[in-house]
Amino acid sequence: MLWAVIRNHEEGICDIRCDDFRNLEESWQVRLSALQMLQALGYLKKEDPLTDAWPDTVPLYRLDWDVVRKNLGVSPPNPLAPMEPKVPS
């Protein structure tokens, strides 16, 4: 699951409902346990919910790139930037 977050999750944000996690593991309890373990190891930080519109939100996590870089030698991707428009010649 850590590798899935590193490779596929823009800004390193994830929760147990992510489709790629569901493809890796059917059980939401196992997914939650894995995310909690990654948090305990320092790879993930718990985030505040994005909205308070729903009373039963699931924990939201964000990748800690400093820990990933230090422990695994993997750096974050370059930030996305808009492409320059092509100027007719």
N, CA, C and O of each residue as an XYZ file, in Angstrom:
356
protein
N       0.817     -1.185      0.000
C       0.000      0.000      0.000
C       0.866      1.255      0.000
O       0.506      2.259     -0.615
N       2.000      1.203      0.683
C       2.893      2.363      0.696
C       3.364      2.687     -0.717
O       3.382      3.851     -1.116
N       3.743      1.670     -1.467
C       4.220      1.908     -2.823
C       3.105      2.487     -3.693
O       3.369      3.330     -4.550
N       1.871      2.049     -3.484
C       0.738      2.588     -4.234
C       0.572      4.078     -3.950
O       0.306      4.853     -4.869
N       0.724      4.484     -2.708
C       0.607      5.904     -2.359
C       1.746      6.697     -2.999
O       1.518      7.762     -3.572
N       2.957      6.186     -2.902
C       4.116      6.878     -3.461
C       3.945      7.081     -4.963
O       4.221      8.165     -5.477
N       3.497      6.056     -5.665
C       3.418      6.112     -7.129
C       2.169      6.774     -7.674
O       2.229      7.448     -8.702
N       1.031      6.595     -7.002
C      -0.235      6.910     -7.642
C      -1.091      7.984     -6.984
O      -2.089      8.411     -7.565
N      -0.731      8.421     -5.807
C      -1.624      9.322     -5.085
C      -1.086     10.746     -5.118
O      -0.085     11.073     -4.479
N      -1.786     11.587     -5.889
C      -1.382     12.986     -5.975
C      -1.398     13.605     -4.584
O      -2.378     13.475     -3.850
N      -0.329     14.265     -4.232
C      -0.130     14.896     -2.924
C      -0.028     13.873     -1.794
O       0.005     14.261     -0.626
N       0.023     12.577     -2.108
C       0.198     11.551     -1.091
C      -0.992     11.371     -0.172
O      -0.835     10.891      0.950
N      -2.188     11.746     -0.625
C      -3.386     11.651      0.202
C      -4.060     10.310     -0.041
O      -4.161      9.853     -1.180
N      -4.528      9.672      1.051
C      -5.188      8.379      0.920
C      -6.095      8.105      2.109
O      -5.980      8.731      3.162
N      -7.005      7.145      1.911
C      -7.815      6.596      2.990
C      -8.205      5.171      2.603
O      -7.834      4.699      1.529
N      -8.938      4.496      3.456
C      -9.235      3.079      3.207
C     -10.145      2.866      2.008
O     -10.276      1.736      1.536
N     -10.775      3.914      1.504
C     -11.701      3.778      0.381
C     -11.032      3.900     -0.982
O     -11.711      3.742     -1.997
N      -9.759      4.168     -1.049
C      -9.073      4.333     -2.335
C      -9.205      3.054     -3.172
O      -8.990      1.947     -2.678
N      -9.562      3.231     -4.441
C      -9.807      2.085     -5.323
C      -8.599      1.168     -5.444
O      -8.749     -0.054     -5.455
N      -7.401      1.743     -5.537
C      -6.231      0.872     -5.690
C      -5.991      0.050     -4.428
O      -5.486     -1.069     -4.518
N      -6.338      0.573     -3.259
C      -6.226     -0.216     -2.029
C      -7.247     -1.347     -2.027
O      -6.952     -2.457     -1.584
N      -8.452     -1.062     -2.525
C      -9.490     -2.099     -2.602
C      -9.056     -3.221     -3.534
O      -9.379     -4.387     -3.303
N      -8.323     -2.870     -4.590
C      -7.816     -3.893     -5.500
C      -6.733     -4.743     -4.842
O      -6.588     -5.923     -5.159
N      -5.981     -4.150     -3.935
C      -4.925     -4.878     -3.230
C      -5.480     -5.750     -2.106
O      -4.994     -6.855     -1.863
N      -6.514     -5.233     -1.421
C      -7.060     -5.915     -0.245
C      -8.550     -5.642     -0.150
O      -8.977     -4.488     -0.105
N      -9.336     -6.702     -0.120
C     -10.789     -6.564     -0.075
C     -11.293     -6.059      1.277
O     -12.245     -5.280      1.328
N     -10.686     -6.481      2.340
C     -11.168     -6.166      3.687
C     -10.793     -4.742      4.103
O      -9.615     -4.387      4.115
N     -11.794     -3.932      4.441
C     -11.506     -2.563      4.891
C     -10.764     -2.572      6.219
O      -9.992     -1.655      6.499
N     -10.988     -3.610      7.054
C     -10.289     -3.693      8.335
C      -8.790     -3.897      8.130
O      -7.971     -3.317      8.843
N      -8.445     -4.721      7.155
C      -7.027     -4.970      6.853
C      -6.397     -3.702      6.275
O      -5.269     -3.353      6.623
N      -7.136     -3.005      5.381
C      -6.628     -1.749      4.814
C      -6.401     -0.722      5.912
O      -5.378     -0.036      5.923
N      -7.355     -0.612      6.840
C      -7.207      0.336      7.944
C      -6.013     -0.025      8.816
O      -5.247      0.852      9.215
N      -5.853     -1.287      9.107
C      -4.719     -1.746      9.916
C      -3.391     -1.417      9.234
O      -2.441     -0.990      9.890
N      -3.329     -1.616      7.921
C      -2.102     -1.309      7.179
C      -1.795      0.185      7.220
O      -0.646      0.577      7.421
N      -2.820      1.021      7.030
C      -2.599      2.476      7.082
C      -2.176      2.914      8.480
O      -1.319      3.787      8.623
N      -2.768      2.317      9.507
C      -2.379      2.645     10.884
C      -0.942      2.224     11.154
O      -0.207      2.931     11.844
N      -0.533      1.075     10.612
C       0.853      0.632     10.774
C       1.812      1.601     10.077
O       2.855      1.952     10.630
N       1.457      2.030      8.865
C       2.307      2.988      8.150
C       2.372      4.321      8.879
O       3.395      5.003      8.836
N       1.287      4.696      9.547
C       1.311      5.905     10.371
C       2.236      5.704     11.570
O       3.030      6.588     11.892
N       2.143      4.566     12.223
C       2.998      4.279     13.383
C       4.476      4.270     12.992
O       5.329      4.653     13.793
N       4.785      3.836     11.770
C       6.166      3.822     11.285
C       6.621      5.197     10.792
O       7.796      5.389     10.479
N       5.685      6.157     10.725
C       6.035      7.520     10.346
C       5.870      7.845      8.870
O       6.098      8.985      8.466
N       5.477      6.866      8.051
C       5.339      7.115      6.614
C       4.104      7.951      6.281
O       4.090      8.683      5.292
N       3.073      7.837      7.109
C       1.848      8.587      6.900
C       1.558      9.456      8.107
O       1.885      9.104      9.240
N       0.934     10.607      7.845
C       0.450     11.486      8.905
C      -1.061     11.550      8.790
O      -1.600     11.614      7.686
N      -1.745     11.534      9.923
C      -3.197     11.662      9.899
C      -3.563     13.107      9.587
O      -2.964     14.038     10.125
N      -4.547     13.287      8.718
C      -5.009     14.609      8.289
C      -6.416     14.859      8.817
O      -7.157     13.922      9.114
N      -6.772     16.130      8.927
C      -8.151     16.488      9.254
C      -9.035     16.152      8.065
O      -8.584     16.209      6.921
N     -10.301     15.800      8.325
C     -11.206     15.523      7.202
C     -11.330     16.735      6.283
O     -11.217     17.876      6.733
N     -11.560     16.487      5.005
C     -11.697     17.564      4.040
C     -13.003     18.326      4.209
O     -13.112     19.483      3.804
N     -13.991     17.674      4.808
C     -15.294     18.306      5.011
C     -15.934     17.745      6.270
O     -15.602     16.647      6.716
N     -16.846     18.505      6.831
C     -17.604     17.999      7.973
C     -19.050     17.708      7.571
O     -19.934     17.634      8.425
N     -19.283     17.544      6.278
C     -20.628     17.305      5.760
C     -21.158     15.928      6.154
O     -22.372     15.734      6.219
N     -20.270     14.970      6.418
C     -20.694     13.630      6.788
C     -20.218     13.332      8.201
O     -19.063     13.594      8.537
N     -21.100     12.786      9.028
C     -20.720     12.522     10.417
C     -19.792     11.317     10.581
O     -19.089     11.218     11.586
N     -19.781     10.409      9.618
C     -18.999      9.171      9.764
C     -17.847      9.118      8.765
O     -17.793      8.227      7.917
N     -16.941     10.061      8.865
C     -15.797     10.074      7.952
C     -14.765      9.040      8.379
O     -14.667      8.684      9.554
N     -13.998      8.566      7.404
C     -12.910      7.631      7.696
C     -11.619      8.434      7.843
O     -11.521      9.545      7.323
N     -10.637      7.886      8.542
C      -9.370      8.617      8.699
C      -8.719      8.898      7.348
O      -8.713      8.054      6.452
N      -8.181     10.084      7.229
C      -7.501     10.539      6.025
C      -6.019     10.669      6.349
O      -5.657     11.169      7.414
N      -5.163     10.223      5.442
C      -3.719     10.242      5.669
C      -3.010     10.968      4.536
O      -3.516     11.061      3.418
N      -1.815     11.483      4.858
C      -0.959     12.124      3.851
C       0.448     11.565      4.029
O       0.935     11.413      5.150
N       1.086     11.264      2.912
C       2.444     10.735      2.897
C       3.425     11.750      3.483
O       3.357     12.935      3.158
N       4.324     11.298      4.333
C       5.388     12.154      4.867
C       6.627     11.923      3.996
O       7.381     10.972      4.199
N       6.813     12.815      3.025
C       7.905     12.633      2.063
C       9.275     12.679      2.729
O      10.205     12.043      2.234
N       9.433     13.403      3.823
C      10.730     13.431      4.502
C      11.112     12.038      4.994
O      12.257     11.615      4.839
N      10.160     11.331      5.583
C      10.421      9.969      6.072
C      10.662      9.023      4.902
O      11.568      8.191      4.954
N       9.860      9.142      3.849
C      10.032      8.282      2.667
C      11.420      8.499      2.061
O      12.109      7.537      1.722
N      11.826      9.756      1.924
C      13.138     10.063      1.342
C      14.262      9.506      2.229
O      15.215      8.906      1.731
N      14.141      9.711      3.532
C      15.188      9.275      4.463
C      15.299      7.740      4.517
O      16.396      7.186      4.455
N      14.158      7.074      4.631
C      14.173      5.619      4.832
C      14.286      4.811      3.540
O      14.880      3.733      3.528
N      13.716      5.336      2.450
C      13.660      4.558      1.210
C      14.458      5.163      0.063
O      14.664      4.508     -0.959
N      14.909      6.404      0.221
C      15.664      7.063     -0.842
C      14.815      7.460     -2.031
O      15.332      7.634     -3.134
N      13.513      7.607     -1.817
C      12.593      7.989     -2.890
C      12.189      9.437     -2.683
O      11.728      9.808     -1.603
N      12.357     10.251     -3.702
C      12.004     11.667     -3.617
C      10.628     11.901     -4.213
O      10.178     11.135     -5.065
N       9.953     12.965     -3.765
C       8.636     13.267     -4.339
C       8.756     13.681     -5.796
O       9.809     14.145     -6.232
N       7.677     13.515     -6.545
C       7.716     13.946     -7.944
C       7.773     15.461     -8.022
O       7.415     16.160     -7.074
N       8.225     15.956     -9.155
C       8.212     17.398     -9.362
C       6.770     17.878     -9.354
O       5.871     17.150     -9.775
N       6.542     19.101     -8.875
C       5.170     19.612     -8.882
C       4.635     19.750    -10.309
O       5.373     20.046    -11.249
N       3.345     19.527    -10.434
C       2.726     19.698    -11.743
C       2.751     21.171    -12.118
O       2.536     22.043    -11.276
N       3.013     21.434    -13.375
C       3.060     22.811    -13.866
C       2.303     22.874    -15.183
O       2.353     21.931    -15.972
N       1.608     23.971    -15.425
C       0.901     24.070    -16.705
C       1.874     24.118    -17.867
O       2.992     24.620    -17.745
N       1.433     23.594    -18.981
C       2.266     23.626    -20.187
C       2.180     25.011    -20.801
O       1.159     25.694    -20.720
N       3.269     25.394    -21.410
C       3.306     26.682    -22.122
C       2.519     26.548    -23.425
O       2.660     25.542    -24.120
N       1.703     27.525    -23.770
C       0.989     27.427    -25.045
C       1.960     27.525    -26.219
O       2.970     28.227    -26.152
N       1.638     26.816    -27.282
C       2.470     26.878    -28.487
C       2.162     28.182    -29.220
O       1.009     28.513    -29.497
N       3.215     28.893    -29.516
C       3.077     30.151    -30.251
C       3.295     29.870    -31.728
O       4.323     29.307    -32.102
N       2.333     30.256    -32.586
C       2.541     30.006    -34.021
C       3.749     30.767    -34.532
O       3.994     31.902    -34.123
N       4.500     30.147    -35.423
C       5.690     30.806    -35.945
C       5.422     31.529    -37.245
O       6.330     32.136    -37.812
